[in-house]
Amino acid sequence: MKVFFLMIFFLQSCVLYGTPDVRLAFDIGTGKIKMQVVKVTGTQIETLYYQSEATSLVGKSLLDGNNMISKEGEERIITILQALKFTGEQYAPTSHTAIATELFRKAGNGQKIIEEIANLLNMEIRIISPEEEGILGFLTIVKESDLASENIIVLDIGSGSFQITCKIDGRLRVYSTPYGRFPMHEMLIQNDFSALDTALKNISPEIINKIRCSEGAVIGIGAHPKQVLKLNCSYTMNDLLRALEANPDVSLDRSDLILMKKIMEFLDISRINFLGTQAGITGGIFIKQLEKAG
């Protein structure tokens, strides 16, 4: 009789709250591979485990001079994914989702390598567009902050690209450029930032107007300059200028600062509020899954 009542209670709980299931997602980026394991109960998402590993070799992209991922780079990606997948599967996930971003969009052999890795690990991996990457980051921020989606602009800085995402007239708008941390560092070495300057001028007037006229917050996620985030979770142009004075060399740290200085100058951004999301854009993956199921 006791077992019978426990079963009834369980079935009622499933009806009221939904049956919990465990899901796993990977974000295979230019600089890092991130894995998040969550428990989904109804519309609630609870993180069970998160881990990230650097894919870049000594702060450099895995792309060679011909925009191809080397065999060494592929082996490194496979090794990291195998180790992460083994760890994640200890939670007995019911589904696996994996996305790949700018590194594989740009590499001439990106699709081929993704297919090889997917077959080896018995896991579907999809190369997503820059627009989808921006949307996933935006959804993550909306979920993890208390801010209304209409009142935020999300600036996601990656190793290979960056996205600006905001909501205009009820629709998400994304602007993306292939000028993230690593390409920016190459510009610094060559002392030629013309490609970035041109890219900024190509931002749509609607997005520029939203940023310049909005009373909402500009939220930074991803690889924002660590030199200005040591003490606070927000920074201004003055913070960037002071950090630039302290970093005069041709380093990746300096190019990070120059990238943000140029973005803030062009878009008249006075302050960027940084939000260290728990797992980057993987959070957006789970949110989209719930939206699709609903």
Buried (B, 14 or more C-beta within 10 A) or exposed (E): EEEEEEEEEEEEEEEEEEEBEBBBBBBBBBBBBBBBBBBBBEEEBEBBBBBBBBBBEEBEBBBEEEEBBBEEBBEBBBEBBEBBBEBBEEBEBEEBBBBBBBBBBBBEBBEBBBEBBBEEBEBEBEBBEBBBBBBBBBBBBBEBBEBEBEEBBBBBBBBBBBBBBBBEEEEBBBBBBBBBBBBBBBBBEEEEBEBBEEBBEEBEEEBBEBBEEBEBBBBBBBBBBEBBBEEEEBBBBEBBEBBBEEBEEEBBBBBBBBBBBBBBEBBEBEEBBBBEBEBBBBBBBBBBBEEEEE
